[in-house]
Amino acid sequence: MSRIGKNPVTITDGVNITVRPANVVTVKGPKGELKQTVDRDIKVEVKDGKVEFVRPTDQIRHRAMHGLYRSLVNKMVKGGTEGNSKKRELVGGGMKGANQGNVVAVGLG
C-alpha cells in the first residue's frame, strides 16, 4: 500500500481539513463532519490544497498504515462532499422485488 500513500489527497471546494496535535484529522464538508485518529507514527501535513502522509521508516507496518490512512481520509473527503449511497441489483428468477422507500422488499411469488 505504500504507493497509495505517496499520492496526496486533493481537497475539493467546500471542504475544510484540520489536524489536531493528537493526530486527529477532521474533515468538514457540506454533507457533514467526519473524524479519524491517525497513528502517531504517520505524519499528516495539509498544504497547498492537498493532504500528504509521511511515514518515518520503510517497515512493513508503517508502509501499510501509510496507505490505509491515505485511503481513509480520501474517502472522508468524498463522503463530506458527495455523501454515501449504495446501488443494488436483484438478479435471479422466481423472486419479486419492490422498492419501499430506502428498503427493498423481496418476496416469493
ZICOR-V264738 format. One record per residue. N is the residue number from 1. SS is DSSP state (helix for helix, strand for strand, loop for the rest). PSI is psi in whole degrees, -180 to 180 (NA if undefined). OMEGA is omega in whole degrees, -180 to 180 (none if undefined). Layout:
n: {N N}
ss: {SS SS}
psi: {PSI PSI}
omega: {OMEGA OMEGA}
This chain:
n: {1 2 3 4 5 6 7 8 9 10 11 12 13 14 15 16 17 18 19 20 21 22 23 24 25 26 27 28 29 30 31 32 33 34 35 36 37 38 39 40 41 42 43 44 45 46 47 48 49 50 51 52 53 54 55 56 57 58 59 60 61 62 63 64 65 66 67 68 69 70 71 72 73 74 75 76 77 78 79 80 81 82 83 84 85 86 87 88 89 90 91 92 93 94 95 96 97 98 99 100 101 102 103 104 105 106 107 108 109}
ss: {loop helix helix helix helix helix loop loop strand strand loop loop loop loop loop strand strand strand strand loop loop loop loop strand strand strand strand strand strand loop loop strand strand strand strand strand strand loop loop loop loop loop strand strand strand strand strand loop loop strand strand strand strand strand loop loop loop loop loop helix helix helix helix helix helix helix helix helix helix helix helix helix helix helix helix helix helix helix helix helix helix helix loop loop loop loop loop loop loop loop loop loop loop loop strand strand strand strand strand strand loop loop strand strand strand strand strand strand loop}
psi: {-1 -31 -34 -43 -24 -22 127 154 124 130 120 168 141 2 134 126 130 149 118 162 -27 16 39 119 126 126 119 126 -178 -25 -8 -169 135 146 145 128 124 143 144 -19 -26 127 130 126 130 115 145 40 20 152 125 145 131 129 148 -35 180 22 153 -43 -45 -38 -42 -46 -32 -51 -36 -51 -30 -43 -42 -44 -36 -44 -34 -41 -44 -41 -33 -22 -44 -23 -174 134 152 137 130 150 125 126 132 171 154 3 146 142 139 138 119 86 -121 4 137 121 129 132 163 148 NA}
omega: {-176 179 178 -178 -179 179 177 176 180 179 -179 180 178 -180 179 -180 176 177 178 -178 180 -179 175 180 179 179 177 179 -179 -179 179 -177 179 179 178 175 -179 179 -175 179 -178 -180 -179 180 176 179 177 178 179 176 -180 179 -178 178 -176 -178 177 177 -180 -180 -179 178 -179 -180 179 180 -179 -176 175 179 -180 -180 176 177 177 178 178 180 179 -180 -175 -175 -177 177 177 176 -180 177 177 -179 178 -179 177 -180 175 177 178 -180 180 -177 179 -177 176 179 -180 179 177 175 none}
